[in-house]
Amino acid sequence: MHMSNNLLIRIFIIILVVIVAWGLFWVIIRREIVMFGFQMRLKGIILVAISIIVLLGCGLLLTMSSWTSIEILWLILLWIIYVSRVLAPLFIVRDILSIWYKIPSCIIIGISLLYVGFGIYKGTSIKTTQLSISSDLITKEYKIVFISDIHVEAIHNRWYVQSIVHHIQETHPDIVLIGGDLMNTAKLAYVEAFLPFNQLKMPVYAIAGNHDHMGNTGALLQIFETTKILPLGEKSIAIDGIQIVGIDDKSYRGNKKLPEILKESSIVESGQFTILVSHEPEKLSKLTGYPINLELAGHTHNGQFFPINRLIKPFVDYTYGEYHLNNMIAFVSQWIGSWWAPIRIGTQSELVLISLKPKYIKN
């Protein structure tokens, strides 16, 4: 009962934050509309806000259809909405500064273009994050690449997957692990975008994310059949002294709980270093009692852009980075793709390079 009450409180706070965030966003937009000579009453703002929410819902349904042209138009609209939300904090700063000094419009436009350009650069350039781990269970050095949330769609397509593959090749890993959400919405048309993975010489394993369950779920199976990406969900594999366990997103599990899934995965206590790949981060306290040394996850996107990346922290167990409990480590990636528009402020597309090394004990 206590857990249920806590969950209801968290849901209520999240809804409240969303309402306040959207309200602030529309106040800012109204301020910009007024600046251009248009008048908008409160009723009009409410109607526009409701219309945008309805449009977002309809657009989500349209992106699951096979109409590529409609999807591209929808993505362009989302780019406009994302740019508006990214610029909103700048407008607040501008209004505060204008109390003392009126900033010329040309400067505001210039700063806005640079800010959005910076956000697009952060959303399309890939940085490599190093994670070094030593353990008595590791017998030789390994290099593992972990990526998550590629989110392929009509615009962010094969060209971006090719750039990801190029970055992987430059790191020369032994294994590649993908933490789900290969597609934004699952479509057979996106299968071809993953063919660049066939250029890799090392084994590649992937689990399913919640977005891979939206639309045509057969698309993910098609990716597994036509590329060298192998399914890892709900099973464990042993590769040269390392045990890797994968669990698909909760949308694939039905009513199964985590202990039941881990039991079905045939995870074994074999004295091997064990890696759990999960789309959504599982709190390390839930994994106590299982032979898991490292958990790799994505899903949170680290909020994608400011201030969302700050607002989400109180509401999820793990948002981004490294977490420790006893002898277990969890690393949550801020993902490599982008959700809809590839704009990031305060975050960046990321490839995680994990170095596993033996722990040598000196006498």
C-alpha positions in Angstrom: 0.0 0.0 0.0 2.9 2.3 0.9 4.5 1.6 -2.6 1.2 2.3 -4.3 0.8 5.6 -2.5 4.4 6.6 -3.5 3.7 5.7 -7.1 0.5 7.8 -7.1 2.4 10.8 -5.6 5.2 10.5 -8.2 2.6 10.3 -11.1 0.8 13.4 -9.7 4.1 15.4 -9.4 5.1 14.4 -13.0 1.7 15.5 -14.3 2.0 18.8 -12.4 5.5 19.4 -13.7 4.3 18.7 -17.3 1.4 21.1 -16.9 3.6 23.8 -15.5 6.3 23.3 -18.2 3.7 23.4 -21.0 2.0 26.5 -19.4 5.4 28.3 -19.2 6.1 27.3 -22.8 2.9 28.8 -24.1 3.3 32.0 -22.0 6.6 32.5 -23.8 5.2 31.7 -27.2 2.3 34.2 -26.5 4.9 36.8 -25.6 6.7 36.2 -29.0 3.4 36.3 -30.9 2.5 39.7 -29.3 5.9 41.0 -30.3 5.0 40.4 -34.0 1.8 42.4 -33.6 -0.7 39.6 -33.0 -3.0 39.6 -30.1 -4.0 36.4 -28.4 -6.4 36.0 -25.4 -6.2 33.3 -22.8 -9.0 31.3 -24.5 -7.1 31.3 -27.7 -3.9 30.1 -26.0 -5.8 27.2 -24.4 -7.3 26.3 -27.8 -3.9 26.4 -29.5 -2.3 24.3 -26.8 -5.1 21.7 -27.0 -4.9 21.6 -30.8 -1.1 21.0 -30.6 -1.6 18.1 -28.1 -4.3 16.6 -30.4 -2.0 17.2 -33.4 0.9 15.4 -31.6 -1.4 12.4 -30.9 -2.5 12.3 -34.5 1.0 12.7 -35.7 2.2 9.8 -33.7 -0.5 7.6 -35.3 0.5 8.9 -38.8 4.2 8.0 -38.2 3.2 4.4 -37.8 1.6 4.4 -41.3 3.5 3.6 -44.5 3.1 7.1 -45.9 6.7 8.4 -45.9 5.8 11.8 -47.3 3.3 12.4 -44.4 5.9 11.3 -41.9 8.5 13.7 -43.3 6.0 16.6 -43.1 5.2 15.6 -39.5 8.9 15.4 -38.6 9.4 19.0 -40.0 6.5 20.2 -37.8 8.1 18.5 -34.8 11.4 20.2 -35.7 9.6 23.6 -35.5 8.0 22.7 -32.1 11.4 21.4 -30.7 13.2 24.6 -31.9 10.5 26.7 -30.2 10.9 24.8 -26.9 14.7 24.9 -27.1 14.6 28.7 -27.6 12.1 29.3 -24.8 14.8 29.6 -22.0 16.6 32.2 -24.2 13.4 34.2 -24.5 13.2 34.2 -20.7 16.8 35.5 -20.4 16.1 38.1 -23.0 13.0 39.4 -21.1 15.0 39.6 -17.9 17.9 41.5 -19.5 15.5 43.8 -21.3 14.6 45.3 -17.9 17.9 47.1 -18.0 18.9 47.0 -21.6 16.9 46.5 -24.8 18.7 44.0 -26.9 18.5 44.6 -30.7 16.5 42.1 -32.7 19.4 41.2 -35.0 21.5 40.1 -32.0 18.6 38.0 -30.6 18.1 36.3 -34.1 21.9 35.7 -34.4 22.1 34.1 -30.9 19.0 32.0 -31.5 20.5 30.6 -34.8 23.8 29.8 -33.1 22.0 28.2 -30.1 19.8 26.0 -32.4 22.9 25.2 -34.6 24.8 24.1 -31.4 21.8 21.9 -30.4 21.8 20.2 -33.8 25.5 19.7 -33.7 25.2 18.0 -30.2 22.3 15.9 -31.6 24.2 14.6 -34.6 27.8 14.4 -33.6 28.8 11.3 -31.5 31.1 11.5 -28.5 32.9 8.4 -27.1 32.4 7.9 -23.3 35.1 5.8 -21.7 34.1 3.3 -18.9 37.0 1.2 -17.4 36.2 -1.7 -15.1 38.6 -4.2 -13.5 37.5 -7.4 -11.8 38.8 -10.7 -10.5 36.3 -12.5 -12.7 37.9 -11.1 -15.9 40.7 -13.2 -17.3 41.8 -11.0 -20.2 41.1 -7.5 -21.5 37.9 -6.9 -23.5 36.6 -3.9 -25.3 32.8 -3.6 -25.6 30.8 -0.9 -27.3 27.4 -0.1 -25.9 24.9 2.1 -27.8 21.2 2.6 -27.2 18.2 4.3 -28.7 19.2 4.8 -32.3 15.6 5.8 -33.2 15.8 5.4 -36.9 13.0 7.3 -38.8 12.3 8.8 -42.2 15.0 11.6 -41.9 17.4 10.2 -39.3 17.9 7.1 -41.4 20.6 4.9 -43.1 23.2 7.8 -43.3 23.1 8.1 -39.5 23.4 4.3 -39.0 26.4 4.4 -41.3 28.0 7.1 -39.2 27.4 5.0 -36.0 29.0 2.0 -37.7 32.0 4.1 -38.7 32.5 5.2 -35.1 32.3 1.6 -33.9 34.9 0.5 -36.4 37.3 3.3 -35.1 37.1 1.8 -31.5 38.0 -1.8 -32.6 35.7 -3.5 -30.0 35.4 -7.2 -29.3 31.6 -7.1 -28.9 28.8 -4.6 -29.7 25.7 -4.3 -27.5 22.6 -2.4 -28.5 20.2 -1.4 -25.7 16.9 -1.2 -27.7 14.8 1.4 -29.5 16.5 0.7 -32.8 13.5 2.4 -34.6 11.4 5.4 -33.6 8.3 3.4 -34.7 8.7 -0.1 -36.0 8.4 -0.2 -39.9 9.6 -2.7 -42.5 10.8 0.3 -44.5 13.5 1.0 -41.9 15.0 -2.5 -42.1 17.4 -1.5 -44.9 18.8 1.3 -42.8 20.5 -1.2 -40.5 22.4 -3.0 -43.3 25.7 -1.0 -42.5 26.0 -3.2 -39.4 26.9 -6.0 -41.8 30.2 -4.2 -42.3 31.3 -5.0 -38.7 33.5 -8.1 -38.1 32.7 -8.5 -34.3 29.5 -10.0 -32.9 26.5 -7.6 -32.4 23.7 -8.2 -30.0 20.5 -6.2 -29.4 17.5 -6.1 -27.1 14.1 -4.6 -27.9 13.0 -1.2 -26.6 9.5 0.2 -26.2 9.6 2.0 -29.5 10.4 -1.2 -31.3 7.1 -2.4 -30.0 5.2 0.5 -31.7 3.9 -0.2 -35.2 4.9 -3.4 -37.1 6.7 -5.5 -34.5 7.8 -7.8 -37.3 10.3 -5.1 -38.5 12.7 -5.9 -35.6 12.6 -9.6 -36.5 13.4 -8.6 -40.1 16.4 -6.7 -38.9 17.7 -9.7 -37.0 17.2 -11.8 -40.2 18.8 -9.5 -42.7 21.7 -8.1 -40.7 24.4 -9.5 -38.4 22.6 -8.0 -35.4 21.5 -10.9 -33.2 18.6 -10.9 -30.6 19.7 -11.0 -27.0 16.4 -10.6 -25.2 15.3 -13.1 -22.6 18.4 -15.2 -22.8 22.1 -15.4 -21.7 25.1 -16.1 -23.8 28.7 -16.8 -22.9 31.4 -15.2 -25.0 35.0 -16.1 -24.2 34.6 -16.0 -20.4 32.0 -13.2 -20.2 28.3 -13.9 -19.6 25.9 -11.4 -21.3 22.2 -11.4 -20.3 19.5 -9.4 -22.2 16.0 -8.4 -21.1 13.6 -6.8 -23.6 11.5 -3.7 -22.6 8.6 -4.1 -20.3 6.2 -3.7 -23.2 7.3 -7.2 -24.4 7.1 -8.9 -21.0 3.3 -9.2 -20.5 2.7 -9.9 -16.8 6.2 -11.4 -16.2 8.2 -9.9 -13.3 11.9 -9.3 -13.4 12.8 -12.4 -11.3 10.8 -14.7 -13.6 12.5 -13.1 -16.7 16.0 -13.5 -15.3 15.2 -17.1 -14.4 14.1 -17.9 -17.9 17.2 -16.3 -19.3 19.2 -19.2 -17.9 21.6 -16.8 -16.1 24.1 -19.0 -14.3 26.6 -18.4 -11.4 29.6 -19.7 -13.2 32.3 -17.4 -11.9 32.2 -15.3 -15.1 31.8 -11.5 -15.3 28.1 -11.0 -16.1 26.7 -8.1 -18.0 22.9 -7.3 -18.0 21.6 -5.3 -21.0 18.3 -3.7 -20.2 16.5 -1.0 -22.2 15.0 0.8 -19.1 17.4 1.0 -16.2 16.6 -1.5 -13.4 17.5 -0.3 -9.9 20.6 -2.2 -8.7 18.8 -3.1 -5.5 16.4 -5.2 -7.6 19.4 -7.2 -9.0 20.8 -8.1 -5.6 21.1 -11.9 -5.4 21.8 -12.4 -9.0 25.3 -12.8 -10.4 25.3 -9.5 -12.2 28.4 -7.3 -12.2 27.5 -4.6 -14.7 24.1 -3.3 -15.9 23.9 -1.3 -19.2 20.8 0.7 -20.0 19.4 3.6 -22.0 15.8 4.8 -22.5 16.0 8.0 -20.3 17.7 10.1 -23.1 19.0 12.2 -20.2 16.1 14.5 -21.0 17.5 15.4 -24.4 17.5 19.1 -23.8 17.6 21.7 -21.1 15.7 22.1 -18.8 14.0 18.7 -19.2 17.3 17.0 -18.4 17.2 18.7 -15.0 13.5 18.2 -14.3 13.5 14.4 -14.8 16.1 13.6 -12.1 13.7 13.5 -9.1 11.3 11.1 -10.9 13.5 8.3 -12.2 15.9 6.1 -10.3 18.8 6.5 -12.8 19.0 9.2 -15.4 22.5 9.1 -16.8 26.0 8.0 -15.8 27.5 5.6 -13.5 25.9 4.1 -10.3 27.3 1.7 -7.7 25.8 -0.7 -5.2 28.1 -3.2 -3.4 30.0 -4.9 -6.2 27.5 -4.0 -8.9 27.8 -1.1 -11.4 25.1 0.4 -13.6 25.8 2.7 -16.5 22.9 4.5 -18.2 23.7 6.0 -21.6 22.2 9.3 -22.8 21.6 7.4 -26.1 23.1 7.7 -29.5 20.1 8.8 -31.7 17.5 11.4 -31.1 13.7 11.3 -30.5 12.1 13.1 -33.4 14.3 16.3 -34.0 18.0 15.7 -33.4 18.4 18.7 -31.2 20.3 18.4 -27.8 21.1 21.1 -25.2 23.0 19.9 -22.1 23.3 16.4 -23.6 25.0 14.7 -26.5 24.8 11.6 -28.7 27.0 9.0 -27.1 28.8 5.8 -27.8 30.1 4.0 -24.6 33.4 2.2 -24.9 33.8 -0.2 -22.0 37.3 -1.6 -21.1 37.1 -4.7 -19.0 40.4 -5.6 -17.4 41.7 -8.3 -14.9 42.3 -7.1 -11.4 45.9 -8.0 -10.5 46.4 -8.3 -6.7 49.9 -7.5 -5.6 51.4 -9.6 -2.8 
